[in-house]
Structures are given as structure tokens and as C-alpha cells.
Amino acid sequence: LWRSKTVRPTEGTFLAGGYEIFFRETVPPQEVIYKGTILLIHGQSFSSSTWLENSTMQVFSAAGYRCLAFDMPGCGKTGGPTVSDSKKAEIIPLAMHALELETVIFFS
């Protein structure tokens, strides 16, 4: 199941809080029933690539979940200085709005 060859990550950027933020996305294969959207939030020492390298996004998408992971400012492929934890907390709902997400499962 988790080695599904039809789960392929895509990449993009969106604007939120004055930042151009890089994100990665995986979606369920067509033959799998959609179960919801998971928003993966990385810690201080990681980035969105961590979720791909550990196959987290691929496993969840193979099981029916759309997965989105973005790089906080100053991390991974999102430029700018690193931001405080309180600023990160402000960016999450802005990111959800920019990505047109209403209901998600948070995973960190």
C-alpha cells in the first residue's frame, strides 16, 4: 500500500503573511477513496522535505488522504529569516486560507 507508484509529490508556492511560502502536496491515487486532508507542520530543525524523505506523505496519500506540507519562513525552500513560534502560529491559518483549506487534520 505505502509503495504506491501513483502517489507523486507536486510543489508550488503561495503568499501568506507577506511571505512567499514553498509547499509540497500528495494526493490519493484515483482508485482510493478520499478520506480528508492532512496538513503536516515541521519542527525547528526540519522542512517539508522531511515528510517526503520519511515517506509520511506517500503513506497517508496511499491510504486516501491529501497531504500538504509547507516550509515555514527561513526553513527549507522558503526564504527570509527564521520566525518566532508565535509568528509561526499566525502563519498556519493564513496558509490554510491561501491553500483554500477549511477542515484539516494537523500532524506535527
Biopython code that builds the backbone (N, CA, C, O; Angstrom):
import numpy as np
from Bio.PDB.StructureBuilder import StructureBuilder

atoms = [
    (1, "LEU", "N", (0.827, -1.207, 0.000)),
    (1, "LEU", "CA", (0.000, 0.000, 0.000)),
    (1, "LEU", "C", (0.864, 1.262, 0.000)),
    (1, "LEU", "O", (0.653, 2.150, -0.826)),
    (2, "TRP", "N", (1.835, 1.353, 0.914)),
    (2, "TRP", "CA", (2.581, 2.608, 1.046)),
    (2, "TRP", "C", (3.575, 2.836, -0.076)),
    (2, "TRP", "O", (4.115, 3.934, -0.210)),
    (3, "ARG", "N", (3.826, 1.812, -0.886)),
    (3, "ARG", "CA", (4.742, 1.983, -2.013)),
    (3, "ARG", "C", (3.999, 2.292, -3.310)),
    (3, "ARG", "O", (4.512, 2.030, -4.398)),
    (4, "SER", "N", (2.819, 2.835, -3.202)),
    (4, "SER", "CA", (2.004, 3.146, -4.370)),
    (4, "SER", "C", (2.789, 4.002, -5.358)),
    (4, "SER", "O", (3.289, 5.072, -5.011)),
    (5, "LYS", "N", (2.888, 3.521, -6.582)),
    (5, "LYS", "CA", (3.628, 4.257, -7.604)),
    (5, "LYS", "C", (2.809, 5.401, -8.186)),
    (5, "LYS", "O", (3.325, 6.208, -8.959)),
    (6, "THR", "N", (1.532, 5.469, -7.816)),
    (6, "THR", "CA", (0.692, 6.542, -8.344)),
    (6, "THR", "C", (0.666, 7.769, -7.434)),
    (6, "THR", "O", (0.045, 8.774, -7.781)),
    (7, "VAL", "N", (1.327, 7.707, -6.276)),
    (7, "VAL", "CA", (1.421, 8.880, -5.390)),
    (7, "VAL", "C", (2.694, 9.634, -5.760)),
    (7, "VAL", "O", (3.805, 9.193, -5.467)),
    (8, "ARG", "N", (2.506, 10.779, -6.409)),
    (8, "ARG", "CA", (3.639, 11.586, -6.842)),
    (8, "ARG", "C", (3.528, 12.984, -6.235)),
    (8, "ARG", "O", (2.503, 13.649, -6.381)),
    (9, "PRO", "N", (4.579, 13.422, -5.559)),
    (9, "PRO", "CA", (4.533, 14.761, -4.958)),
    (9, "PRO", "C", (4.597, 15.863, -6.011)),
    (9, "PRO", "O", (5.266, 15.729, -7.036)),
    (10, "THR", "N", (3.891, 16.948, -5.735)),
    (10, "THR", "CA", (3.997, 18.156, -6.546)),
    (10, "THR", "C", (4.463, 19.282, -5.627)),
    (10, "THR", "O", (4.416, 19.152, -4.404)),
    (11, "GLU", "N", (4.910, 20.380, -6.218)),
    (11, "GLU", "CA", (5.443, 21.508, -5.454)),
    (11, "GLU", "C", (4.847, 22.807, -5.966)),
    (11, "GLU", "O", (4.392, 22.890, -7.107)),
    (12, "GLY", "N", (4.854, 23.810, -5.120)),
    (12, "GLY", "CA", (4.380, 25.126, -5.516)),
    (12, "GLY", "C", (4.693, 26.150, -4.445)),
    (12, "GLY", "O", (5.378, 25.855, -3.466)),
    (13, "THR", "N", (4.185, 27.351, -4.639)),
    (13, "THR", "CA", (4.337, 28.419, -3.648)),
    (13, "THR", "C", (2.999, 29.138, -3.497)),
    (13, "THR", "O", (2.146, 29.091, -4.384)),
    (14, "PHE", "N", (2.838, 29.800, -2.364)),
    (14, "PHE", "CA", (1.672, 30.643, -2.119)),
    (14, "PHE", "C", (2.119, 31.818, -1.262)),
    (14, "PHE", "O", (3.181, 31.769, -0.642)),
    (15, "LEU", "N", (1.314, 32.869, -1.225)),
    (15, "LEU", "CA", (1.616, 34.045, -0.413)),
    (15, "LEU", "C", (0.790, 34.011, 0.862)),
    (15, "LEU", "O", (-0.419, 33.782, 0.827)),
    (16, "ALA", "N", (1.457, 34.241, 1.988)),
    (16, "ALA", "CA", (0.771, 34.294, 3.285)),
    (16, "ALA", "C", (1.593, 35.147, 4.242)),
    (16, "ALA", "O", (2.790, 34.915, 4.410)),
    (17, "GLY", "N", (0.968, 36.116, 4.858)),
    (17, "GLY", "CA", (1.644, 36.950, 5.843)),
    (17, "GLY", "C", (2.832, 37.714, 5.297)),
    (17, "GLY", "O", (3.765, 38.019, 6.039)),
    (18, "GLY", "N", (2.812, 38.029, 4.008)),
    (18, "GLY", "CA", (3.920, 38.748, 3.392)),
    (18, "GLY", "C", (5.075, 37.858, 2.972)),
    (18, "GLY", "O", (6.114, 38.363, 2.547)),
    (19, "TYR", "N", (4.921, 36.555, 3.080)),
    (19, "TYR", "CA", (5.965, 35.601, 2.708)),
    (19, "TYR", "C", (5.531, 34.794, 1.493)),
    (19, "TYR", "O", (4.356, 34.453, 1.356)),
    (20, "GLU", "N", (6.482, 34.490, 0.610)),
    (20, "GLU", "CA", (6.238, 33.521, -0.453)),
    (20, "GLU", "C", (6.655, 32.169, 0.109)),
    (20, "GLU", "O", (7.842, 31.924, 0.324)),
    (21, "ILE", "N", (5.698, 31.304, 0.343)),
    (21, "ILE", "CA", (5.929, 30.057, 1.069)),
    (21, "ILE", "C", (5.898, 28.865, 0.115)),
    (21, "ILE", "O", (4.973, 28.711, -0.683)),
    (22, "PHE", "N", (6.918, 28.038, 0.214)),
    (22, "PHE", "CA", (7.039, 26.824, -0.597)),
    (22, "PHE", "C", (6.248, 25.689, 0.050)),
    (22, "PHE", "O", (6.255, 25.531, 1.270)),
    (23, "PHE", "N", (5.559, 24.895, -0.791)),
    (23, "PHE", "CA", (4.836, 23.742, -0.251)),
    (23, "PHE", "C", (4.962, 22.524, -1.157)),
    (23, "PHE", "O", (5.293, 22.629, -2.338)),
    (24, "ARG", "N", (4.689, 21.377, -0.572)),
    (24, "ARG", "CA", (4.646, 20.101, -1.290)),
    (24, "ARG", "C", (3.268, 19.503, -1.064)),
    (24, "ARG", "O", (2.638, 19.738, -0.033)),
    (25, "GLU", "N", (2.805, 18.722, -2.043)),
    (25, "GLU", "CA", (1.481, 18.111, -1.937)),
    (25, "GLU", "C", (1.499, 16.712, -2.538)),
    (25, "GLU", "O", (2.154, 16.468, -3.552)),
    (26, "THR", "N", (0.777, 15.802, -1.905)),
    (26, "THR", "CA", (0.494, 14.492, -2.484)),
    (26, "THR", "C", (-1.007, 14.266, -2.376)),
    (26, "THR", "O", (-1.655, 14.739, -1.442)),
    (27, "VAL", "N", (-1.544, 13.542, -3.337)),
    (27, "VAL", "CA", (-2.981, 13.246, -3.342)),
    (27, "VAL", "C", (-3.182, 11.738, -3.469)),
    (27, "VAL", "O", (-2.301, 11.031, -3.958)),
    (28, "PRO", "N", (-4.341, 11.246, -3.028)),
    (28, "PRO", "CA", (-4.606, 9.813, -3.120)),
    (28, "PRO", "C", (-4.681, 9.348, -4.579)),
    (28, "PRO", "O", (-5.082, 10.114, -5.455)),
    (29, "PRO", "N", (-4.297, 8.106, -4.834)),
    (29, "PRO", "CA", (-4.493, 7.545, -6.175)),
    (29, "PRO", "C", (-5.987, 7.545, -6.515)),
    (29, "PRO", "O", (-6.826, 7.539, -5.614)),
    (30, "GLN", "N", (-6.317, 7.552, -7.793)),
    (30, "GLN", "CA", (-7.718, 7.616, -8.224)),
    (30, "GLN", "C", (-8.556, 6.463, -7.688)),
    (30, "GLN", "O", (-9.749, 6.629, -7.434)),
    (31, "GLU", "N", (-7.945, 5.299, -7.516)),
    (31, "GLU", "CA", (-8.705, 4.122, -7.084)),
    (31, "GLU", "C", (-8.944, 4.068, -5.574)),
    (31, "GLU", "O", (-9.598, 3.146, -5.086)),
    (32, "VAL", "N", (-8.424, 5.042, -4.834)),
    (32, "VAL", "CA", (-8.547, 5.055, -3.372)),
    (32, "VAL", "C", (-9.583, 6.101, -2.957)),
    (32, "VAL", "O", (-9.596, 7.208, -3.496)),
    (33, "ILE", "N", (-10.437, 5.762, -2.019)),
    (33, "ILE", "CA", (-11.462, 6.681, -1.527)),
    (33, "ILE", "C", (-10.809, 7.804, -0.719)),
    (33, "ILE", "O", (-10.006, 7.552, 0.178)),
    (34, "TYR", "N", (-11.168, 9.046, -1.053)),
    (34, "TYR", "CA", (-10.653, 10.223, -0.350)),
    (34, "TYR", "C", (-11.210, 10.266, 1.073)),
    (34, "TYR", "O", (-12.414, 10.120, 1.284)),
    (35, "LYS", "N", (-10.312, 10.468, 2.052)),
    (35, "LYS", "CA", (-10.716, 10.464, 3.462)),
    (35, "LYS", "C", (-10.562, 11.812, 4.155)),
    (35, "LYS", "O", (-11.103, 12.001, 5.244)),
    (36, "GLY", "N", (-9.844, 12.745, 3.556)),
    (36, "GLY", "CA", (-9.638, 14.038, 4.185)),
    (36, "GLY", "C", (-8.292, 14.630, 3.808)),
    (36, "GLY", "O", (-7.548, 14.067, 3.004)),
    (37, "THR", "N", (-7.995, 15.776, 4.405)),
    (37, "THR", "CA", (-6.741, 16.484, 4.139)),
    (37, "THR", "C", (-5.918, 16.568, 5.413)),
    (37, "THR", "O", (-6.428, 16.900, 6.484)),
    (38, "ILE", "N", (-4.635, 16.260, 5.275)),
    (38, "ILE", "CA", (-3.694, 16.348, 6.392)),
    (38, "ILE", "C", (-2.730, 17.499, 6.113)),
    (38, "ILE", "O", (-2.136, 17.569, 5.037)),
    (39, "LEU", "N", (-2.577, 18.395, 7.079)),
    (39, "LEU", "CA", (-1.606, 19.479, 6.994)),
    (39, "LEU", "C", (-0.449, 19.123, 7.912)),
    (39, "LEU", "O", (-0.603, 19.043, 9.131)),
    (40, "LEU", "N", (0.714, 18.909, 7.304)),
    (40, "LEU", "CA", (1.906, 18.488, 8.041)),
    (40, "LEU", "C", (2.755, 19.712, 8.378)),
    (40, "LEU", "O", (3.162, 20.455, 7.485)),
    (41, "ILE", "N", (3.019, 19.915, 9.653)),
    (41, "ILE", "CA", (3.788, 21.067, 10.137)),
    (41, "ILE", "C", (5.133, 20.566, 10.660)),
    (41, "ILE", "O", (5.181, 19.696, 11.529)),
    (42, "HIS", "N", (6.222, 21.118, 10.129)),
    (42, "HIS", "CA", (7.554, 20.668, 10.556)),
    (42, "HIS", "C", (8.043, 21.419, 11.789)),
    (42, "HIS", "O", (7.546, 22.497, 12.116)),
    (43, "GLY", "N", (9.022, 20.833, 12.463)),
    (43, "GLY", "CA", (9.641, 21.448, 13.632)),
    (43, "GLY", "C", (10.790, 22.357, 13.234)),
    (43, "GLY", "O", (11.039, 22.562, 12.046)),
    (44, "GLN", "N", (11.486, 22.898, 14.211)),
    (44, "GLN", "CA", (12.549, 23.882, 14.000)),
    (44, "GLN", "C", (13.687, 23.369, 13.119)),
    (44, "GLN", "O", (14.206, 24.118, 12.291)),
    (45, "SER", "N", (14.078, 22.117, 13.281)),
    (45, "SER", "CA", (15.247, 21.590, 12.571)),
    (45, "SER", "C", (14.896, 20.878, 11.272)),
    (45, "SER", "O", (15.758, 20.226, 10.682)),
    (46, "PHE", "N", (13.661, 20.984, 10.816)),
    (46, "PHE", "CA", (13.230, 20.212, 9.660)),
    (46, "PHE", "C", (12.587, 21.112, 8.614)),
    (46, "PHE", "O", (12.539, 22.332, 8.775)),
    (47, "SER", "N", (12.090, 20.495, 7.535)),
    (47, "SER", "CA", (11.387, 21.216, 6.480)),
    (47, "SER", "C", (10.353, 20.280, 5.867)),
    (47, "SER", "O", (10.194, 19.142, 6.309)),
    (48, "SER", "N", (9.659, 20.762, 4.855)),
    (48, "SER", "CA", (8.646, 19.925, 4.200)),
    (48, "SER", "C", (9.262, 18.680, 3.575)),
    (48, "SER", "O", (8.585, 17.661, 3.440)),
    (49, "SER", "N", (10.522, 18.744, 3.196)),
    (49, "SER", "CA", (11.171, 17.571, 2.586)),
    (49, "SER", "C", (11.262, 16.399, 3.559)),
    (49, "SER", "O", (11.304, 15.246, 3.130)),
    (50, "THR", "N", (11.295, 16.676, 4.858)),
    (50, "THR", "CA", (11.361, 15.611, 5.869)),
    (50, "THR", "C", (10.179, 14.665, 5.724)),
    (50, "THR", "O", (10.332, 13.451, 5.852)),
    (51, "TRP", "N", (8.988, 15.225, 5.454)),
    (51, "TRP", "CA", (7.783, 14.398, 5.331)),
    (51, "TRP", "C", (7.842, 13.494, 4.107)),
    (51, "TRP", "O", (7.238, 12.421, 4.106)),
    (52, "LEU", "N", (8.563, 13.912, 3.059)),
    (52, "LEU", "CA", (8.736, 13.056, 1.878)),
    (52, "LEU", "C", (9.826, 12.021, 2.110)),
    (52, "LEU", "O", (9.654, 10.846, 1.788)),
    (53, "GLU", "N", (10.943, 12.460, 2.669)),
    (53, "GLU", "CA", (12.071, 11.553, 2.897)),
    (53, "GLU", "C", (11.692, 10.390, 3.802)),
    (53, "GLU", "O", (12.209, 9.284, 3.643)),
    (54, "ASN", "N", (10.798, 10.632, 4.747)),
    (54, "ASN", "CA", (10.343, 9.574, 5.656)),
    (54, "ASN", "C", (9.107, 8.848, 5.128)),
    (54, "ASN", "O", (8.540, 8.005, 5.823)),
    (55, "SER", "N", (8.689, 9.168, 3.906)),
    (55, "SER", "CA", (7.523, 8.563, 3.230)),
    (55, "SER", "C", (6.196, 8.837, 3.930)),
    (55, "SER", "O", (5.203, 8.168, 3.642)),
    (56, "THR", "N", (6.158, 9.799, 4.837)),
    (56, "THR", "CA", (4.919, 10.109, 5.559)),
    (56, "THR", "C", (3.818, 10.536, 4.599)),
    (56, "THR", "O", (2.695, 10.039, 4.683)),
    (57, "MET", "N", (4.128, 11.448, 3.693)),
    (57, "MET", "CA", (3.118, 11.942, 2.759)),
    (57, "MET", "C", (2.633, 10.829, 1.834)),
    (57, "MET", "O", (1.438, 10.710, 1.562)),
    (58, "GLN", "N", (3.567, 10.020, 1.356)),
    (58, "GLN", "CA", (3.205, 8.947, 0.444)),
    (58, "GLN", "C", (2.308, 7.911, 1.122)),
    (58, "GLN", "O", (1.341, 7.442, 0.522)),
    (59, "VAL", "N", (2.622, 7.555, 2.361)),
    (59, "VAL", "CA", (1.828, 6.560, 3.096)),
    (59, "VAL", "C", (0.409, 7.073, 3.316)),
    (59, "VAL", "O", (-0.558, 6.363, 3.043)),
    (60, "PHE", "N", (0.281, 8.307, 3.809)),
    (60, "PHE", "CA", (-1.050, 8.859, 4.060)),
    (60, "PHE", "C", (-1.855, 9.004, 2.763)),
    (60, "PHE", "O", (-3.050, 8.710, 2.746)),
    (61, "SER", "N", (-1.219, 9.450, 1.688)),
    (61, "SER", "CA", (-1.949, 9.598, 0.427)),
    (61, "SER", "C", (-2.362, 8.246, -0.142)),
    (61, "SER", "O", (-3.463, 8.111, -0.675)),
    (62, "ALA", "N", (-1.500, 7.253, -0.036)),
    (62, "ALA", "CA", (-1.864, 5.905, -0.493)),
    (62, "ALA", "C", (-3.060, 5.372, 0.289)),
    (62, "ALA", "O", (-3.816, 4.540, -0.212)),
    (63, "ALA", "N", (-3.229, 5.859, 1.526)),
    (63, "ALA", "CA", (-4.355, 5.438, 2.372)),
    (63, "ALA", "C", (-5.600, 6.308, 2.167)),
    (63, "ALA", "O", (-6.630, 6.058, 2.792)),
    (64, "GLY", "N", (-5.520, 7.331, 1.296)),
    (64, "GLY", "CA", (-6.705, 8.118, 0.980)),
    (64, "GLY", "C", (-6.693, 9.575, 1.397)),
    (64, "GLY", "O", (-7.713, 10.253, 1.274)),
    (65, "TYR", "N", (-5.570, 10.074, 1.886)),
    (65, "TYR", "CA", (-5.514, 11.455, 2.371)),
    (65, "TYR", "C", (-4.728, 12.357, 1.426)),
    (65, "TYR", "O", (-3.676, 11.976, 0.914)),
    (66, "ARG", "N", (-5.253, 13.551, 1.204)),
    (66, "ARG", "CA", (-4.490, 14.604, 0.542)),
    (66, "ARG", "C", (-3.545, 15.149, 1.600)),
    (66, "ARG", "O", (-3.972, 15.432, 2.720)),
    (67, "CYS", "N", (-2.272, 15.301, 1.268)),
    (67, "CYS", "CA", (-1.285, 15.801, 2.234)),
    (67, "CYS", "C", (-0.628, 17.068, 1.709)),
    (67, "CYS", "O", (-0.243, 17.150, 0.542)),
    (68, "LEU", "N", (-0.509, 18.052, 2.590)),
    (68, "LEU", "CA", (0.174, 19.296, 2.280)),
    (68, "LEU", "C", (1.189, 19.575, 3.379)),
    (68, "LEU", "O", (0.887, 19.469, 4.568)),
    (69, "ALA", "N", (2.398, 19.934, 2.958)),
    (69, "ALA", "CA", (3.453, 20.309, 3.904)),
    (69, "ALA", "C", (4.118, 21.564, 3.354)),
    (69, "ALA", "O", (4.488, 21.610, 2.181)),
    (70, "PHE", "N", (4.271, 22.577, 4.194)),
    (70, "PHE", "CA", (4.933, 23.786, 3.720)),
    (70, "PHE", "C", (6.124, 24.119, 4.604)),
    (70, "PHE", "O", (6.210, 23.704, 5.760)),
    (71, "ASP", "N", (7.048, 24.890, 4.013)),
    (71, "ASP", "CA", (8.242, 25.327, 4.733)),
    (71, "ASP", "C", (7.964, 26.676, 5.390)),
    (71, "ASP", "O", (7.622, 27.650, 4.718)),
    (72, "MET", "N", (8.116, 26.717, 6.701)),
    (72, "MET", "CA", (7.973, 27.978, 7.427)),
    (72, "MET", "C", (9.047, 28.959, 6.949)),
    (72, "MET", "O", (10.085, 28.528, 6.448)),
    (73, "PRO", "N", (8.819, 30.269, 7.092)),
    (73, "PRO", "CA", (9.827, 31.246, 6.697)),
    (73, "PRO", "C", (11.188, 30.943, 7.334)),
    (73, "PRO", "O", (11.291, 30.654, 8.526)),
    (74, "GLY", "N", (12.234, 31.021, 6.489)),
    (74, "GLY", "CA", (13.591, 30.756, 6.947)),
    (74, "GLY", "C", (13.955, 29.285, 6.983)),
    (74, "GLY", "O", (15.058, 28.937, 7.405)),
    (75, "CYS", "N", (13.058, 28.416, 6.552)),
    (75, "CYS", "CA", (13.312, 26.967, 6.563)),
    (75, "CYS", "C", (13.124, 26.393, 5.162)),
    (75, "CYS", "O", (12.310, 26.885, 4.381)),
    (76, "GLY", "N", (13.885, 25.348, 4.858)),
    (76, "GLY", "CA", (13.724, 24.660, 3.576)),
    (76, "GLY", "C", (13.827, 25.605, 2.402)),
    (76, "GLY", "O", (14.796, 26.354, 2.280)),
    (77, "LYS", "N", (12.822, 25.571, 1.532)),
    (77, "LYS", "CA", (12.830, 26.381, 0.318)),
    (77, "LYS", "C", (12.061, 27.695, 0.449)),
    (77, "LYS", "O", (11.844, 28.387, -0.546)),
    (78, "THR", "N", (11.649, 28.043, 1.669)),
    (78, "THR", "CA", (11.015, 29.349, 1.899)),
    (78, "THR", "C", (12.085, 30.296, 2.419)),
    (78, "THR", "O", (12.725, 30.027, 3.435)),
    (79, "GLY", "N", (12.272, 31.392, 1.725)),
    (79, "GLY", "CA", (13.326, 32.327, 2.088)),
    (79, "GLY", "C", (12.994, 33.175, 3.304)),
    (79, "GLY", "O", (11.973, 32.995, 3.968)),
    (80, "GLY", "N", (13.897, 34.101, 3.564)),
    (80, "GLY", "CA", (13.705, 35.031, 4.668)),
    (80, "GLY", "C", (14.286, 34.522, 5.965)),
    (80, "GLY", "O", (14.776, 33.396, 6.047)),
    (81, "PRO", "N", (14.226, 35.370, 6.982)),
    (81, "PRO", "CA", (14.752, 34.973, 8.290)),
    (81, "PRO", "C", (13.807, 33.989, 8.986)),
    (81, "PRO", "O", (12.611, 33.951, 8.699)),
    (82, "THR", "N", (14.357, 33.208, 9.890)),
    (82, "THR", "CA", (13.549, 32.314, 10.717)),
    (82, "THR", "C", (12.632, 33.171, 11.580)),
    (82, "THR", "O", (13.033, 34.237, 12.048)),
    (83, "VAL", "N", (11.404, 32.708, 11.792)),
    (83, "VAL", "CA", (10.436, 33.486, 12.571)),
    (83, "VAL", "C", (10.184, 32.829, 13.926)),
    (83, "VAL", "O", (10.470, 31.648, 14.122)),
    (84, "SER", "N", (9.651, 33.608, 14.845)),
    (84, "SER", "CA", (9.348, 33.125, 16.197)),
    (84, "SER", "C", (8.207, 32.111, 16.165)),
    (84, "SER", "O", (7.475, 32.014, 15.180)),
    (85, "ASP", "N", (8.069, 31.361, 17.251)),
    (85, "ASP", "CA", (6.980, 30.388, 17.352)),
    (85, "ASP", "C", (5.617, 31.067, 17.265)),
    (85, "ASP", "O", (4.693, 30.523, 16.661)),
    (86, "SER", "N", (5.484, 32.248, 17.862)),
    (86, "SER", "CA", (4.193, 32.942, 17.801)),
    (86, "SER", "C", (3.870, 33.376, 16.366)),
    (86, "SER", "O", (2.711, 33.351, 15.953)),
    (87, "LYS", "N", (4.898, 33.772, 15.612)),
    (87, "LYS", "CA", (4.685, 34.144, 14.204)),
    (87, "LYS", "C", (4.304, 32.906, 13.392)),
    (87, "LYS", "O", (3.453, 32.984, 12.506)),
    (88, "LYS", "N", (4.931, 31.761, 13.693)),
    (88, "LYS", "CA", (4.573, 30.515, 13.005)),
    (88, "LYS", "C", (3.107, 30.185, 13.246)),
    (88, "LYS", "O", (2.398, 29.758, 12.335)),
    (89, "ALA", "N", (2.660, 30.388, 14.479)),
    (89, "ALA", "CA", (1.255, 30.123, 14.813)),
    (89, "ALA", "C", (0.324, 31.035, 14.012)),
    (89, "ALA", "O", (-0.782, 30.628, 13.656)),
    (90, "GLU", "N", (0.759, 32.254, 13.728)),
    (90, "GLU", "CA", (-0.044, 33.179, 12.921)),
    (90, "GLU", "C", (-0.067, 32.766, 11.451)),
    (90, "GLU", "O", (-1.059, 32.983, 10.756)),
    (91, "ILE", "N", (1.027, 32.171, 10.983)),
    (91, "ILE", "CA", (1.143, 31.798, 9.575)),
    (91, "ILE", "C", (0.250, 30.610, 9.224)),
    (91, "ILE", "O", (-0.235, 30.527, 8.096)),
    (92, "ILE", "N", (0.023, 29.701, 10.151)),
    (92, "ILE", "CA", (-0.757, 28.494, 9.847)),
    (92, "ILE", "C", (-2.158, 28.819, 9.322)),
    (92, "ILE", "O", (-2.519, 28.308, 8.262)),
    (93, "PRO", "N", (-2.975, 29.644, 10.006)),
    (93, "PRO", "CA", (-4.298, 29.937, 9.429)),
    (93, "PRO", "C", (-4.219, 30.734, 8.124)),
    (93, "PRO", "O", (-5.085, 30.591, 7.261)),
    (94, "LEU", "N", (-3.188, 31.570, 7.973)),
    (94, "LEU", "CA", (-3.011, 32.306, 6.717)),
    (94, "LEU", "C", (-2.702, 31.336, 5.582)),
    (94, "LEU", "O", (-3.192, 31.495, 4.464)),
    (95, "ALA", "N", (-1.882, 30.329, 5.883)),
    (95, "ALA", "CA", (-1.561, 29.298, 4.890)),
    (95, "ALA", "C", (-2.810, 28.505, 4.521)),
    (95, "ALA", "O", (-3.046, 28.216, 3.348)),
    (96, "MET", "N", (-3.603, 28.157, 5.522)),
    (96, "MET", "CA", (-4.839, 27.417, 5.255)),
    (96, "MET", "C", (-5.761, 28.219, 4.336)),
    (96, "MET", "O", (-6.373, 27.666, 3.423)),
    (97, "HIS", "N", (-5.854, 29.514, 4.582)),
    (97, "HIS", "CA", (-6.688, 30.375, 3.733)),
    (97, "HIS", "C", (-6.126, 30.420, 2.307)),
    (97, "HIS", "O", (-6.873, 30.280, 1.339)),
    (98, "ALA", "N", (-4.816, 30.616, 2.182)),
    (98, "ALA", "CA", (-4.184, 30.707, 0.861)),
    (98, "ALA", "C", (-4.334, 29.407, 0.073)),
    (98, "ALA", "O", (-4.473, 29.435, -1.149)),
    (99, "LEU", "N", (-4.306, 28.275, 0.766)),
    (99, "LEU", "CA", (-4.442, 26.966, 0.117)),
    (99, "LEU", "C", (-5.902, 26.521, 0.004)),
    (99, "LEU", "O", (-6.194, 25.419, -0.459)),
    (100, "GLU", "N", (-6.814, 27.400, 0.436)),
    (100, "GLU", "CA", (-8.257, 27.133, 0.387)),
    (100, "GLU", "C", (-8.633, 25.866, 1.160)),
    (100, "GLU", "O", (-9.395, 25.028, 0.677)),
    (101, "LEU", "N", (-8.083, 25.747, 2.367)),
    (101, "LEU", "CA", (-8.368, 24.609, 3.237)),
    (101, "LEU", "C", (-9.343, 25.042, 4.324)),
    (101, "LEU", "O", (-9.147, 26.078, 4.960)),
    (102, "GLU", "N", (-10.374, 24.265, 4.534)),
    (102, "GLU", "CA", (-11.327, 24.570, 5.602)),
    (102, "GLU", "C", (-11.171, 23.612, 6.775)),
    (102, "GLU", "O", (-11.033, 24.041, 7.921)),
    (103, "THR", "N", (-11.193, 22.333, 6.491)),
    (103, "THR", "CA", (-11.086, 21.319, 7.535)),
    (103, "THR", "C", (-9.854, 20.469, 7.268)),
    (103, "THR", "O", (-9.713, 19.897, 6.187)),
    (104, "VAL", "N", (-8.965, 20.386, 8.245)),
    (104, "VAL", "CA", (-7.748, 19.584, 8.089)),
    (104, "VAL", "C", (-7.471, 18.788, 9.354)),
    (104, "VAL", "O", (-8.000, 19.070, 10.430)),
    (105, "ILE", "N", (-6.633, 17.795, 9.183)),
    (105, "ILE", "CA", (-6.055, 17.064, 10.308)),
    (105, "ILE", "C", (-4.635, 17.595, 10.433)),
    (105, "ILE", "O", (-3.862, 17.515, 9.478)),
    (106, "PHE", "N", (-4.277, 18.137, 11.594)),
    (106, "PHE", "CA", (-2.913, 18.628, 11.804)),
    (106, "PHE", "C", (-2.022, 17.479, 12.242)),
    (106, "PHE", "O", (-2.414, 16.643, 13.057)),
    (107, "PHE", "N", (-0.818, 17.452, 11.688)),
    (107, "PHE", "CA", (0.156, 16.422, 12.027)),
    (107, "PHE", "C", (1.491, 17.123, 12.174)),
    (107, "PHE", "O", (1.942, 17.802, 11.251)),
    (108, "SER", "N", (2.128, 16.967, 13.325)),
    (108, "SER", "CA", (3.401, 17.645, 13.555)),
    (108, "SER", "C", (4.365, 16.727, 14.265)),
    (108, "SER", "O", (5.497, 17.120, 14.548)),
]
sb = StructureBuilder()
sb.init_structure("model")
sb.init_model(0)
sb.init_chain("A")
sb.init_seg("    ")
for serial, (resi, resn, name, xyz) in enumerate(atoms, 1):
    if name == "N":
        sb.init_residue(resn, " ", resi, " ")
    sb.init_atom(name, np.array(xyz, "f"), 0.0, 1.0, " ", f" {name:<3s}", serial, name[0])
structure = sb.get_structure()
